[in-house]
Amino acid sequence: MKILKKSIFYFLEKVTTKEQYQKILYLYSKHKQNKMFRNMSIEQRFSKVYNEHLWKDENYKSKNYKFFSGSGSHEAEIINPYIKVVSEFLKTLNKPIIVDAGCGDFNVGINFIGLSSKYYAFDVFEDLISLNKENFKFQNLIFEKKDIIKDFLPSADILFVRQVLQHLDNKSIKRFIQNINNKYNFLIVTEHMPEGKFNPNLDKISGGFMGNFSGVILDKKPFNLDFIKKEELLEVPAGQKRSDGVIKTILYQLK
């Protein structure tokens, strides 16, 4: 069956334009994700992702993680430049209060504890938060289970949202923007998106991923994030192939 499916997509790639083929892949991916996550809450969807290791990479088994946030949170080529540029920005703010919305397995967030006066780390998967509490113990670090779409988020100097929104449908992203309104001076958002020109903010199924077909850009329709200043801090390749896309980090100074 897998061979047949691969052959069909190979044929379609040959007989369609690039735009038509991308549309076919987008619709197929959306259908597949809808089938996988049908009738689940967002909490149930991300619990499934972590419990079934759907974000594993080829080195996952040797790393022996109970819960794994994927190569985007572990590959040195992706996270080291991010840690460097964000650390440099944090040093200009003199120990800010940070909210990490969707902290995952905390392999990235751990690097910013010493640069903050208080660090709130939230995720919707309760077992992951419990494990993080066991693994990371700092006086200024607070882990809590929260749905960043609807649960109360405390005010802070900076909000981190790193490769989270790419897994949410547009309705959920709109609710998230409403939830953070007037709470933060800065927003640092990181998203996986196609390289070159693309149509941003195509809708998806929460829990799924459309990074190879579209990307989340908060200041574009239908989100239209209001901001004072926008700066692209970083862009790195998401993989070896151009089709893997890029991972962009954008700093917004919020109103």
N, C-alpha and C positions, 0 to 999 in steps of 0.2 A: 504493500500500500504506500509506504514512504517513497519507494522508487518511482511508482506511478505518479504520485503527487509532484515529485521533483521534476519528472519528465514533462508534466503538464506546464509547470511554471517556466521551465526552460523553453518550451515551445512558445508560450505567451510572450516571453521576453523578446523572442526573435521576430514575432509577427505584429507587435504593437509598438507605438511610440514610447519614449521614456515616460512621458506624462501619463499615458494610458496604463502602462505597466505599474507605475507607482500607485495609481488609483486602485488597480486590482489588488495589489499587495495590502494597501490600506484597508480596503473593505474586507478582505480575507482575514487580516489580523484582528479587525474589530469584531468580526463574526466569531472567530476562535476564542477571543477573550470574553465575549458575551456568553458564550457557551460554558466557559470555565467558571465564571463568577456569577452566573445567573442566580437571582433571589438571595444573594448574600449582602449583609451590611458591609460597610467599609472595614470595620474591625474584623469581621469574619474573613474578608478577602485577604487582608494583610497577614492574618494568622495563618491562612493557607499558604501564602507565599513563603513565610518563614518556616513553618512546620514541614513543608514539602521541599524546601531548599530550591525554590524556583529561580533564585538569583545566583546560583552557584556558578563558579568559573571552573576552568579545567584543573586548577590546582586546589579546588575546594576540599577534596577528601584528605589530602595531605595536611591541610591546615587544621582539621579536626575542630571546626567551629560548631557549636550547638545551633546557633542562629547566625546567619551570614548575610550581610547587606549588599553583597555583590562586588564585582571587580571595581566598580566606580568608587567604592569606599576603601579599596585595598591596593589597587595597582599603583606602584610608586610613580609611574609616569603621569598618572592622573592626580593623585593626592598631594605629592610633594610640592609641586608649583602652587597649588591651592593653599596649602598650609603656610607657605612662605609669604604669599601676597596678602593673605588675610591677617597673618601675624603682624606684618608691617603696618597694616591699617589700624589694628587694635592698639598698637603701641602709641599711636597718635592721640588716643582717647583717654589714656590714663585710667586703666582698670575699669572698663565699662561693665554694666549689667547686661548679660546676654541671654536671649531665649533661643534655643535650638529646637525648631519645629520639625520633628521627624528625625530624631537623633540616631535611629538605627542601632547598629551594634557598637557605636561610639568609637570606632577606630580613628575617625577624623576629629571629632569633638574633643577628645582627650588632650589634644595638642594646644587647646586654647584656655584651659583651666587656669593656668598661672598668669594669664593676661587679663583675667576678669576679676571683678570684686564678688560677683555672684553669677552662677551659670545654671540656668534652668534647662533641663533636657527632657523633652517630651516625645512619646511615641504611642501609637494606638494599640500596640500588641503588648498585653500585660505580662506575659511570660518573658518577653525580651527586656522590659523595664526591670522586672525582678532580678534577672540575670545581671543586668548592668549595675544594679545596686550592690550585688555581691562582688563584682569585679572592679568597680571604680569607687573609691571612697576618698572624698576630699571635703573639707569643711565648707567650702563655698559652692559645692555641687549638689543640685537637687534633681532627682529623677522622679517623674510622675507619669502615670498613664493618662494620656489625653488625646482626644480626637481634635486635631487642630482646626477642623472645620466648624465645630459647634461648641466645644468646651471653652470655658474661660481661660484666656491667656493673660498672664501678668504683663504690665507695662515694663519696658526696659529701654536701654540705649540702642541696642542692636537686635535684630531678628535674623537668624540664619534659617534659610530653607534650601537644603541641599539635595537635589535630585529626588524631590518629593512630589512636586506639582505635576511632573511628567507622568505620574501614576494615577492622577485624579481626573475625573470628568469635568467638563467646563462649569457645570452647575456647582460642583463642590469647590472649584477654584474661586468662583464668584463669592461664595459664602465665606471662604477663607479670607478673602480681601476685606469683606465686611467685618470679619472677626478681629482683624488686626488694625482697623481704622483708628487713627489718633493715639496709638499706643507706643510707637517706635520712632526714633530719629532716623535710623538707618535700616535698610533691608538689604541683605546680601543673599541673592538668589542664584542658584546654580542649576542648570538644566542641560540635558542631553538633547541635541537637535541635529538636523541634517547639515551637511556642509554646503555652502553656497546659498543660492536663492531657494526659498520654499514658502509654502502657505502656512503661516503660524496658527496655532491654537485650533487645529482640527480636533473635534471632540473625540473622546475615547471612553472606554469603560473603566471606572475606578478599580484599581488593582492591576490594570493592564499597562501597556507601554506602546507609544507611537513614535519613539525617538528617531527612527529611520525615515519617517514620512512627514513629520511635523515637529514643532517645538513650541514650548510655552514661552511667550513673551508678554509679560504682564501689562506693559503700557500700550499694547495693541488691542484692537477689538477682539472679543467682546468684553475684555476686562477693563481696559482704559485706566490703569493705575495712575493716580494723581501723584506727582512728585515734583520736587524742586530741581534736582540734578540727577543725571544718570551717567554712570561711567562703567565701561567694560573693563573689568580688572584682569580677566584671564580667558584665554581660549586654548584648549589642548585637544589633540586627537583622542577620540573615544576608543580607537582600535587601530589595527595595522592597515586596514583597507579604507579607502575614501568613503565607501558605502556605510562604514561604521559610524560616520558622523563626527561631531565635535561636542565637547562639553564646555559651555560658556558660564562664566561667573560675572554677574552684573551687580554693581553697587547703586542703590537708589538712596538719595537723601529725600526723606518723606516730608510732606507738609504737616 
